[in-house]
Amino acid sequence: MKKINYALTVILVFGLGMLVENIYMNILMYNRHPEYYEVLSAPWYTYGILPSVVEYILLVIACLAVRLILKRFSKRHQNRGVTN
């Protein structure tokens, strides 16, 4: 159980690092080539940052769901072993 929680924590931390790096690169790209985003006629963050944030939120939700399922499974497993 601890190994799985550790693995999920590592996934979340690396996902956050990738999100920060993606946001930084998009800001850098916008500062270097603003004409590209003028052609798209949309705010610069629409094409770069918003999809990354949504993907990270989905990753967090998935990891939290797995943790919740494992927690419930371990409680049920522990309760079966205890007799009154």
N, C-alpha and C positions, 0 to 999 in steps of 0.2 A: 504494500500500500504506500509506504514512504517513497519507494523508488518511482512509482507512478506519479505521485504528487510532485516529486522533484523534477521528473521529466516534463510534466505539464507546466511547472514554473519556468523551466528553461525555455520551453516553447514560447511562453508568453513574453519572457524577457527578450529573446531573439526577435520575436515579432515586433515588439516595441522598438527595438533598435533599427529594424528594417523600416518601420514607419517613419522614424525620425530622419533616417538617411534619405528616404524617398521624398519627404517634405523638403529637406535641405536641397536636394538635387533639383526639385521642381522650382524652388525659389531662385536658385542659381541659374537655371535654364531661362526662367522668365526675365531675369535681369540681363542676361546676355543676348537673348533673342525675343524681344517684346513684339516684333513684327509677326512672328509665328502666331501669337495669340490674338493679334488684331485681325488676322485673316479668319480665325475661327469664330470671331464675334461672340465670344463668351468670356466670362471672367477667367483669369489664368488658373485659379485654384479648382475650377470645375473639372478639368481634364487630368489633373495630377494628384491633388491632395484628397479630394472627396472620395474617390474610389478606394484609395489606400486606407483611409480612416474607416470606411464601411467594412472592408475586408478584415481589418484588425478587430473591430467590434464583433464581427462574426466569429473570429478566432477566439476571442475572450469568452463569448457566450458558449461556444462548443467546449472549451476547456472547463469552464465552470459547470456545465452540464455533466461532463464526465466525472468531475470531482464529486458532484452531488450524487450521482448514481453509485459511485464507489463507496461513498460514505454510508448511504442507505444499505447497500449490500453488506458492508462490513458490520453494521449495527445488527442487521437481521442474522448474520452469521454468528455474532457474539451472543445474541439473545437465545439462539437455539442450544448453545452449549451450557447455558446457565439453567439449572433446575431448582425449583423451590421446594 
